[in-house]
Amino acid sequence: MARTAAAPGVPTTRVGKAAYELDDRFIVAGWLRRTMNKVYPDHWSFLLGEIALYSFVVLLLSGTYLTFFFDASMKEVVYNGSYAPLRGVPMSAAYESTLGLSFDVRGGLFVRQLHHWAALLFVASIIAHLMRIFFTGAFRRPRETNWLIGVTLFVLSLLEGFAGYTIPDDLLSGTGLRIFGTVILSIPVVGTWLFFALFNGDYPGQFVVGRLYIAHVLLVPGILLALIGLHLLILIKQKHSQFPGPGRTEHNVVGNRFFPTFAAKSGGLFFLVFGVCAGLGGLVQINPVWLWGPYNPAQVSSASQPDWYIGFLEGSMRLFPAWEINFPGNYAIPAPFWPTVFLPGVMFTLLALYPMLERKLTRDSASHQLLQRPRDVPVRTSAGAMALTFYLVLVISGGNDVIADKFDISLNAMTWAGRIGLILLPPIVYVITYRICLGLEHHDREVLEHGIETGVIRRLPHGEFIEVHQPLGAVDAHGHGELAYGGAPVPKKMNQVGGARRAIRGFFRPVEDPAQVELEQRAEGYGLSAAEDEGRELTTSGRPSEGGRPSEGGRPQEPRD
Amino acid sequence: MSTPNHPSEAFDENPGTARRLLAPRRHAPGSPVAAALTRRRSKRRRRLTNVAGLFAGLCLMGALYTTIVPGAQAAGDTTTAAGTAEAAGQAIYNRTCISCHGANLEGVPQRGPSLIGVGAASVYFQVHTGRMPLARQGAQAIEKPPVLSDKEIDQLMAYVQAHGGGPTLPSGDLRAGDLAQGGELFRLNCSSCHNFVGEGGALSSGKAAPSLKNADDLTIYTAMLTGPENMPVFGDSQLTPDEKRSIIDYVQTIKAQADPGGAGVGRIGPVSEGLVIWVVGIGVMMFGIFWMGSKA
């Protein structure tokens, strides 16, 4: 006993012994220690991708439950379930089982809605994550590969969502499938062959729901899962990028260790995502297929839209003029080809190749671990805003009939506003964003040079009024700050540099007594209040090393006395 | 030059009079003030008599008119109740419809179509939903509270029906039909404009298929029968009366039905769902990650 206890590193507890035995067999201690100790930087925007990851997990869990009850068959059956308005109506087995899921399976409707909301959140958070990566320059070397994987994930998630939207075989999704079919048909040369291969004959046939089902539950999610794993592995290998700040360089990562802080936060975020999806699933109705009715190619409802993430294609289809290019010999490129095949092809190609394009244009092929603030790269930020505007006009136009109806606008006016807006708005947004970026940059420089505006107005002996500025650091002979801009946020308020009373804590209402905080601040000698008590000159730091007189607002000084 | 002052004098006098009528002051009889007051009072009395006389005369004229004029027409026409209703309908027509639909229901180019043969059902739909009388010429008549009373609508219907006939109001239970068949027929015939469950939808150039939310059974039936505005006519040979009743049954059942999945968000599908996920879903998530980020 004594011998064992004396030996260093030998476990004495039950858990410790078990772990020792495990490590003895699998040799995981070193790897586990490295993983647990790995440091992840902390910023709210780094959690956007995690939202996508966790909604994918929610999708896998809820989707598995749905597969127990869904029958992906286009066999015609007559409904005889518990939803009275459809009793006796012929429909496909897929639609019947979806009705069964909604009305006869315990918790079925809730899980269906949870699954659908999670899908919408999945794609929405992918786009939010994509925007974060783009606008902060996180795609630059060495992360181009992960960018490409991310774009692939995005496209696959659109495909996955579309397949899921289609398989209940209701009137809404059937209309979507019909449009999807025409899009495939419009592809020159191979369109017809592709169409017949997918549908195994003419539209709608007997097979397409079964095929989309396998794509939806096996093929695409399998690829998604593999690519997400790869995405994360590459992230761990390359380490997470971080925003510039005190102590942060291209060669370190400042943040929290994976265990326990980061893991706890991520776990919390998972439950938040699950909670949002479950809350929406339980409280807000989504895709009420029983209202849409079974699919019948002879029926089409007004306001038939795809889910929002396909809305941009719907919008481009609605905006594009009916230009059909006819060739001699009975060949034609039908109009849908340009807005629904060519345009998204260009959009996603540009998106995928953007890191290479930017590297080529800026000739910046250096490795970057530090992120950029969007204002510091005005061209990229403006181009991104421009692309986003283009996308938004398309998405809005995808629902233009609903908007026209609800807001009493002419549908023709909506269409033309979309057409004109699609061309005019992006350049306007580019210019505006560019000016905003420059303005923000200039203000950063202004604060670094002249200090923070304190809001204290002084009157000089000769009568002139000046606002007192608080320099952020040492000043030169002219009273100008000597700090260089380091790519990090510049404090612009006195309480960000401890120069004013700190904010009273509490989110909705104060959780501490303001008078008490005031006393604490005075006791600690912080803030303007402390300075007032001592009769000290406001904003003078008192350091003789500063040379200039900050209270003069950094203006060039006449020799005094 | 005194004319411009006149109205202001009248204005000055009237409030004073009213005040004195409400609270008469007492003065000693025989005093100059009392004499002046008596003079004023007799003047006022004269005026009041004049007004009362005029009023009585107008009343008498009105009464004579109402008794004599329809009587004269009824004498030339028939003396039945239907004839009376028709005549009253014509009076309403002449008062509210004639400017656009013409003196003999023949229509006025650029203003309103002929009403010969449109039938009572059309009158019921247009007037009962407040679309007629038209508020203004536009892409489409706007639904509003009805201007005419039910009795007046009945009279107008009788008048229009008497000129060229046309579809009449149905009778019996308008929901006596097959619910599921009604759903199939609704999706086939109606949903392309009115949406899956009658939420309405946009048509071209500012026109729209209205929501069926406020439509009662008879309104839906007469709409199908007469095809108002851009709506096609679904005559009895296209949709039999039984099929029409099935459709009404379906529409009203679905409208009354609760949303089992929670808030219906307009029952218009992906557009409102997309709005919800971005505003509520992403909104709450952003709130959450800001909060987590601030706990660094």
Interface residues (C-beta under 8 A of the other chain):
Chain A: D42 H43 W44 S45 L47 L48 I51 A84 P85 L86 R87 G88 V89 S102 F103 L109 Q113 W117 L120 L121 A124 S125 A128 L171 L172 K265 G268 L269 L272 V273 V276 C277 L280 G282 L283 V284 Q285 I286 N287 P288 L291 W292 G293 N296 A298 Q299 V300 S301 S302 A303 S304 Q305 P306 D307 W308 G311 V395 G399 D401 V402 I403 A404 D405 D408 I409 S410 L411 N412 A413
Chain B: A139 L179 A180 Q181 G183 E184 R187 L188 S191 S192 C193 H194 N195 F196 V197 E199 G200 G201 A202 L203 S204 S205 G206 A208 A209 Y250 T253 I254 Q257 D259 P260 G261 G262 A263 G264 V265 R267 I268 G269 P270 V271 S272 E273 G274 V276 I277 W278 V280 G281 I282 V284 M285 G288 I289 F290 M292 G293 S294 K295 A296
